[in-house]
Amino acid sequence: MIRSSRIAVATVASFVILLTAATVAEEPGYVITVGGSEIFVANGRMKLTVPGFMQMGFVPEHDSLWMANPRNRTYWQGTLAEYCSESKQAQAAMMAEMMSRLTPQQRAMMEQHTKGSGATQSDSGPAADTAAKPAPKVTVERTDETATIAGRPTRRLRILANGEPFQDLWVSTDSTMAKAINFSKARTLQEEMRECVSGEMQAQQDREFQRLGRMGQWAVDRSGTRRALIKIRAVQATAEHQQAMREGLPLKIVFHALPNAQPMVIDKVENRTFKSTDLVPPADYRRAPLAEVQGAPSMR
């Protein structure tokens, strides 16, 4: 009986040791620094941190994500579909809160604008061209040009839109980085997040701007930046551009289509070993609805 008890205790102790070892397991990965933000990558996971702001994590293989708010020490975690659903609810709650603070006259004007009647053709300009624009013809040239950026080997992808220079991508060719996470799936997950939350709103704003006609557009966009951004979004929506962005992590992006745009360059890529708890929501944060984590008013 005593011998059996000792065996049982030894078995439990061994299990605890194994469990503890698994909990603190270390995983090789990378820290990518750009503009004060840090991106942590290891074992199929990605975590983005911006000092003083929201933390975000992605698990592309599972189509899931999380975000944490250091201000109220809360976090949300779920699938992409759950994120899209709760984000739209949070937006509706924020809109309702804002509308409740308006006067009846202001509320009527806001409702009219939301329905799309706030955008009208400019009286001084020619008739607005509301016909659907054909998708730009995008060509991706995979050049033999290489460079070392942030200590990593890259290759230049030259992107043309309707035959004109649009963008240069200097994409990492480091095979070990590709093993840390599926950058293609990570990119797709981020695109789908953005599209489900703001895609239709952005498309509506673009349609309203195009209804203004040439003179109306010039009056509100003399620098041409907004017109350039509409063209950029059209190129980015093509399958050719999306495929190019998924070929690897861009360590440098040169923009040709946006006036006076500065190149985006990764500052540093460092090897680092992470604990299994480093790329998940902080253990001392409270799980909460997405609206609360994002700071939106409570939905009752």
C-alpha positions in Angstrom: 0.0 0.0 0.0 2.8 2.4 1.0 4.7 1.4 -2.2 1.7 2.1 -4.3 1.2 5.5 -2.8 4.9 6.4 -3.4 4.5 5.4 -7.1 1.4 7.5 -7.4 3.1 10.5 -5.8 6.1 10.0 -8.1 3.8 9.8 -11.1 2.0 13.0 -10.2 5.3 14.8 -9.6 6.6 13.7 -13.0 3.4 15.0 -14.6 3.8 18.4 -12.8 7.4 18.7 -13.9 6.4 17.9 -17.5 3.5 20.3 -17.4 5.7 23.1 -16.0 8.3 22.5 -18.6 5.7 22.7 -21.3 4.3 25.9 -19.8 7.7 27.7 -19.9 8.8 26.2 -23.2 10.9 28.5 -25.3 10.3 29.2 -29.0 12.7 30.7 -31.5 11.4 33.8 -33.3 12.0 37.4 -34.3 11.4 40.9 -33.2 10.7 43.3 -36.0 11.0 47.0 -35.2 9.4 49.8 -37.3 8.7 53.4 -36.3 8.6 52.7 -32.6 6.3 49.7 -32.9 7.4 46.1 -32.4 6.2 42.9 -34.0 6.9 39.6 -32.3 6.8 36.5 -34.4 7.3 32.9 -33.3 5.7 29.4 -33.7 2.9 30.6 -36.1 1.9 33.5 -33.9 2.3 37.3 -34.3 2.0 40.1 -31.8 2.0 43.8 -32.5 2.7 46.3 -29.8 2.6 50.1 -29.9 3.8 51.8 -26.7 0.8 53.2 -24.8 -1.8 51.8 -27.2 -3.6 48.6 -28.0 -1.7 45.3 -28.3 -2.9 42.9 -31.1 -2.1 39.2 -31.7 -2.8 37.0 -34.7 -2.9 33.2 -35.2 -3.3 33.0 -39.0 -3.5 29.2 -39.1 -6.6 29.2 -36.9 -8.1 32.4 -38.4 -8.1 33.9 -34.9 -6.9 37.0 -33.2 -6.8 38.9 -29.9 -6.4 42.5 -28.7 -5.5 43.9 -25.3 -6.0 47.4 -23.9 -3.3 48.4 -21.3 -5.4 51.4 -20.2 -8.3 49.3 -18.7 -6.3 46.0 -18.6 -8.8 44.1 -20.6 -8.5 41.8 -23.6 -10.7 40.2 -26.3 -10.0 36.9 -28.1 -11.9 35.1 -30.8 -12.2 34.2 -34.5 -12.3 36.6 -37.4 -16.1 36.0 -37.8 -16.6 36.9 -34.2 -14.4 40.0 -34.5 -16.4 41.2 -37.5 -19.7 40.7 -35.8 -18.7 42.4 -32.5 -16.9 45.2 -34.3 -20.1 46.2 -36.2 -22.1 46.1 -33.0 -19.5 48.3 -31.3 -19.6 50.8 -34.2 -23.4 50.8 -34.0 -23.2 51.5 -30.2 -20.7 54.4 -30.7 -22.9 55.9 -33.5 -26.0 55.7 -31.2 -24.1 57.3 -28.4 -22.9 60.1 -30.7 -26.4 60.6 -32.2 -28.0 60.9 -28.7 -25.9 63.9 -28.0 -26.9 65.8 -31.2 -29.8 68.3 -31.5 -32.7 67.2 -33.6 -31.5 69.4 -36.5 -28.0 68.0 -36.3 -29.4 64.4 -36.1 -31.5 65.0 -39.2 -28.4 66.3 -41.1 -26.3 63.3 -40.0 -29.0 60.8 -41.0 -29.3 62.5 -44.4 -25.6 62.3 -45.0 -25.4 58.6 -43.9 -28.0 57.7 -46.5 -25.7 59.1 -49.2 -27.6 62.3 -50.0 -24.9 64.4 -48.4 -22.8 64.1 -51.5 -24.0 66.0 -54.5 -22.6 67.0 -57.8 -20.7 70.3 -57.9 -22.8 73.1 -59.5 -19.7 74.6 -61.0 -18.3 71.4 -62.4 -19.2 69.1 -65.3 -21.5 66.1 -64.8 -20.1 63.6 -62.4 -18.9 60.4 -63.8 -20.7 57.7 -61.8 -19.9 54.8 -64.1 -17.9 52.0 -62.6 -14.2 52.4 -63.3 -12.5 49.4 -64.9 -10.0 47.7 -62.6 -6.4 48.8 -63.2 -4.2 46.4 -65.0 -1.5 45.4 -62.5 1.8 43.8 -63.4 4.3 42.3 -61.0 7.9 42.1 -62.1 10.0 39.8 -60.0 13.4 41.3 -60.6 16.9 39.9 -59.9 17.8 42.9 -57.8 18.7 42.1 -54.2 19.6 44.1 -51.1 20.3 43.6 -47.4 17.8 45.5 -45.3 17.7 45.3 -41.5 20.4 42.6 -41.8 18.2 40.3 -43.9 18.4 39.4 -47.6 15.6 40.8 -49.8 14.5 40.8 -53.5 12.8 43.6 -55.3 9.3 43.2 -56.7 8.4 46.0 -59.1 4.6 46.7 -59.3 3.1 48.5 -62.3 -0.4 49.9 -62.6 -1.6 50.5 -66.2 2.1 50.4 -67.2 3.2 53.1 -64.8 5.4 52.5 -61.7 3.1 52.0 -58.6 5.2 50.4 -55.9 8.5 48.7 -55.1 8.4 45.9 -52.6 11.7 44.6 -51.1 10.6 41.2 -49.8 12.5 39.1 -47.4 14.0 35.9 -48.8 15.1 34.6 -45.4 13.7 31.1 -45.3 14.0 30.9 -41.5 11.7 33.9 -41.1 9.1 32.2 -43.3 9.1 29.2 -41.0 8.3 31.4 -37.9 4.9 32.3 -39.3 2.8 32.1 -42.5 3.1 35.7 -43.7 0.7 35.1 -46.5 -2.1 33.9 -44.2 -1.2 36.7 -41.7 -1.6 39.3 -44.5 -4.9 37.8 -45.6 -6.3 37.8 -42.0 -5.4 41.5 -41.5 -7.0 42.4 -44.9 -10.2 40.6 -44.0 -10.3 42.4 -40.6 -10.0 45.8 -42.2 -12.5 45.0 -44.9 -15.2 43.7 -42.6 -15.0 46.8 -40.4 -14.3 49.7 -42.7 -14.5 48.4 -46.3 -18.0 49.4 -47.1 -17.7 52.7 -45.3 -14.6 53.5 -47.3 -16.2 52.5 -50.6 -19.2 54.7 -49.8 -16.9 57.7 -49.1 -15.1 57.1 -52.4 -18.4 57.0 -54.3 -19.5 60.2 -52.7 -16.2 61.9 -53.6 -16.5 60.7 -57.3 -20.0 62.1 -57.5 -18.6 65.6 -57.0 -17.3 65.9 -60.5 -13.9 67.2 -61.5 -14.3 70.7 -60.3 -15.9 69.6 -57.0 -13.1 67.1 -56.4 -10.5 69.7 -57.1 -12.2 72.1 -54.7 -12.0 69.7 -51.7 -8.7 67.9 -52.7 -6.4 70.5 -54.2 -3.3 68.4 -53.3 -4.6 65.4 -55.2 -4.0 63.1 -52.2 -7.5 61.8 -52.0 -7.7 61.0 -55.7 -4.4 59.2 -55.4 -5.6 57.2 -52.4 -8.7 56.1 -54.4 -6.4 54.8 -57.2 -4.1 53.1 -54.7 -7.1 51.3 -53.1 -8.2 50.1 -56.6 -4.7 48.7 -57.3 -4.5 47.1 -53.8 -7.8 45.3 -54.4 -6.5 43.4 -57.4 -5.5 39.8 -57.1 -2.1 40.5 -58.6 -1.2 43.1 -55.9 -2.5 41.0 -53.1 -0.5 38.0 -54.3 2.7 40.1 -54.4 2.1 41.3 -50.8 1.9 37.7 -49.7 5.2 36.5 -51.1 7.0 37.4 -47.9 7.5 40.1 -45.4 8.2 43.4 -47.1 11.2 45.0 -45.3 11.0 48.1 -47.5 8.1 49.6 -49.5 8.6 52.5 -52.0 5.5 54.3 -53.0 5.4 55.9 -56.5 1.6 56.6 -56.7 1.3 58.9 -53.6 2.8 62.4 -53.9 5.8 63.0 -51.6 5.4 59.7 -49.8 8.4 58.5 -47.9 9.5 54.9 -48.2 8.5 52.5 -45.4 11.5 50.7 -44.1 11.8 48.1 -41.3 14.3 49.5 -38.8 15.6 46.2 -37.3 15.0 42.4 -37.3 16.4 40.5 -34.3 16.5 36.9 -33.4 14.8 36.3 -30.0 13.7 33.3 -28.0 10.2 33.6 -26.6 8.3 31.9 -23.8 5.0 30.3 -24.8 3.2 33.0 -22.8 4.8 35.9 -24.6 2.6 35.9 -27.6 -0.8 35.5 -25.9 -3.0 38.0 -24.0 -1.5 39.1 -20.6 -2.4 36.7 -17.9 -3.4 39.5 -15.5 -5.8 41.2 -17.9 -9.6 40.6 -17.7 -11.4 39.1 -20.6 -14.1 41.4 -21.8 -16.4 42.2 -24.8 -14.7 43.8 -27.8 -16.6 47.1 -27.3 -15.2 47.4 -23.8 -11.7 46.6 -24.9 -11.9 49.2 -27.7 -13.3 51.8 -25.3 -16.7 51.9 -26.9 -19.9 52.6 -24.8 -21.5 49.6 -23.3 -24.3 47.9 -25.3 -27.2 47.1 -23.1 
